[in-house]
Amino acid sequence: MRYAELREAAAEGNAALGKSGLVVLAFGNLSVADRRQRVMAIKPSGVAYELIRPADIPVVDLDTGAVVEGSTQPSTDTPTHRLLYNELPAIGGVVHTHSTYATAWAQACRPIPCLGTTHADHFRGAVPVTRQLRPAEIAEAYEEWTGRAIVELFQVDGRTALDFPAVLVASHGPFTWGATGAEALEHAIALERIAEIATHQAQLGELKEIDDALRERHFTRKRGPDAYYGQPAASAAGKG
């Protein structure tokens, strides 16, 4: 297999997604991209997570959308993933789920406000929600327009994909991404938890957003030149 490592990474990522508690049945999918070779590997359509092997993973050309390796049919969400890779160059992995709490906010067509430090550790503000797709867009190329609606959110307000690695698709569900498939899955797990916390806070009363300074401190202590969360790379590798 020409893309053996990529297919193995996608199989392992989808297996981890299946064990994460974020998906039931065959709902959802994970993909990983190889930008040098201009391809992505994605979950096969309708296959249970526990049954997926690397040989089952289809590899799709990012430019043409054609399957270039593998005999299975790729996920029906493949056009969404492909568009995200082509329009958001910083990302290398994408996850889509129908996780309970994040999907509830998506179906309510409500962004998840940044209410506390748990949220701010992962997302630099409210998790945005897309506009509703128009009937003509749904009829023409539904999955591609889903991706376009996501990308529209990054054409305003100076948002960047890695500052806001999650979006709620209106009436549908969440998409998350990261530099790798593992990072995209981590963001999906974090998103579900912050959506759950926000739901419980709404039951208590007012949804008071976090102070800007505290939000920035929590976000930047994990990212950027001033990050200090976790272990230095040399120590983590056993060199320090």
N, C-alpha and C positions, 0 to 999 in steps of 0.2 A: 504494500500500500504506500503510495507516494506521500500521503498525508497521515501517516500512522500516528505520529505524536499528537497532532492536532485532534484526530478522532479519539484518541485515548483520553486527552484532556476533556473533551466534550462529554464522553461517556462517564468519566469520573465526576464531572461537574453535575450532570443530570442525575447520577446516582445519589450524590450529596443533596441535591434539591429534593429528590424523592424522600429522603430520610429527614428532611428539615422540619417537617410539620406544616409547610406552607402550601402543599398541594395534595389533592386527592385524585383518585382515578388517574387519568392521563392529562389533567388540567396543567397548563403551564409548560415552560420550556426554558432551556439554557443554551446559549451559543457562545463560541469563542472564535476569535478572528486571528488570522495570520496576515498582517498588512503587507509584509514583504512579498508574499505570494498572491495577495489580493483574493483570499478565499476566507470562508467561515465554515465552521462545523456546527451542526445544530441537531437537536433532538428529532428523531423520526416521528412522523405524525401518528398519534393515537397509540403509541407503544408504551406499555406500563414501564415505569422507571426501573423496577427491579429486574426487568428482562433485557435492558439495553446493554449491548456489548459494543466495543469499538468498531467492529465490522458492520454494525447496524447504523452507524452514524453517517449521514450524507454530508458531503462537502460541496459547498455552493460558491460559485464564482461571484465576487462582489460587484463586478462590472456588468455581467450579463444576466445573472440570476440562474444560470444553468447549473445543474448538478454535474460536477466534474469527477467525483469519485463516490462510489456507493450505489447500492441498488434499491434502497428504501426511499419512500417519498418523504421529503422534509416537512417539518412542521408547517401548518397553515399560516403561522405568524412569520414565516421566513421573510416575506417582503418588508415587514416592519423592522426586523433585525437588520436586514441588509441596508435599508435606508438610514437607520441610525448609525451604522458603521461608516457609511459614505458621507454623512453630514456632520458627524461628531468625531473628528479625527483623534481625539485623546483616548477614546475608549477601546477596550479589547475584549470585553465580555458583556453579555446582555442576559438578563433574566426577566421572564414574565410569569406571574402567578395570578391566582384568584384567591389569595389568602384572605381570611375572613374580615378582619378589621380594615385593612387597606382597601379592600374591594367595597366595603360598606361606604367608606368616604368617597370612593370613585363613583359609586352608584348614586350617591347623594349629590354628586357634582360639586363637592366642596374641597378646597385645598385644606391640607392639614397644617394649622398654624404652628409656629415654633413656640412651644409653651414652656420648655424647660431644658435643662442641660443634657438630658438623655437624647433629645432631638438634636440639639446643637452639636453634639459630638460627631454627628454623621452628616447633617444637612445644614447649609448656611442660611437657613430661613424656612419659610413655609414650603411644604411639598406642593407644587402647583398642580392644577387640574387642567386638562385640555378643553378646548371648545368642543361642542357637539359636532359630529360630522354631518355634512349636508346630504340629503338623499341622493344627489347625483354622485357625490364622492363615494358613498357606500355602494352604489350600483356599479360605478366605474372600476374602482380598484381599492376595495375596502381596506385591506391590510396595509397597502402602501400609503393610503391617506391617513391611516392611524399613525404611521411614522411621521408623516408630514405635520400632523397636528401636534405631535410631541416636539418636533424640531422648531415649530413656530414659537414655542415658549422660550427658546434660547436666542431669539432674534430681537428681544426687547429686554430692557432693564439690566443689561450687562451680565445676565446669568451665564455661567459656564457649566459645562456638563459635569465636571468633577466637583464643583462646589454644590451642585444640586443633582446628585446621582440617582434621582428617583422622580417619576412623574406618575400621576393618576390619570388614566385615560377615561374620560367622562362616560358613565354608564357601563363601563367595562371592567377595568382593573389596573393594577400597578405594573410598571416596567421599571427596572433598575439596571444600572450598569456600573462598570469600573474598569480599571486598567487591565484586569484579568477576569476570568470567569469566577474565580473564588471570591474576588472583591465584589463583583456584582451580586453574588449570592449573599455575602455578608451584609450588603446594603439592603437586600430584600428582607433578610431576617430583622435587621434594625428597623426598617420601615414598618413591618408588621407590629413590632413591639411599641413603637411610638404612636401608631394608629390606635392600638389598644389603650394605651395610657390616655391619649386625647379623648377617646370615647368615654372612659371612666370619668375624666375631669369634666366633660360636658354634663355628665349626670349630676355632678356636684354643684354645678352652677356656671359662673362666668369663665370663659376661656381667655384668661389673661396671658398675653404673650410675654416671653422672656425679655429682659432688658438687653438692648443692643450690645453693650459692652460685655456682658456675661456670655451672650451668644458667640461673639467673636473670639473671646478668650477660649471657650471650649472647642470651637471649630479649629482655630489655628494652633492650639497646642498639640494637635494630631497631624497637622498638615503645614507645608510651607517651610521657609527657611528658619523660622523660630520654633518649630515643633520640638517637643521634649517628652511626649508620651511614649512609653515602651522602652525597649533596650536599644542602645547603639548597635549599628550593623555589625561592627567588629566583635562586640561581646556576644551578640546573638549567634554569630557564626563560630563561637568558641575561640576567637583570636584575641580577645581582650582580657 
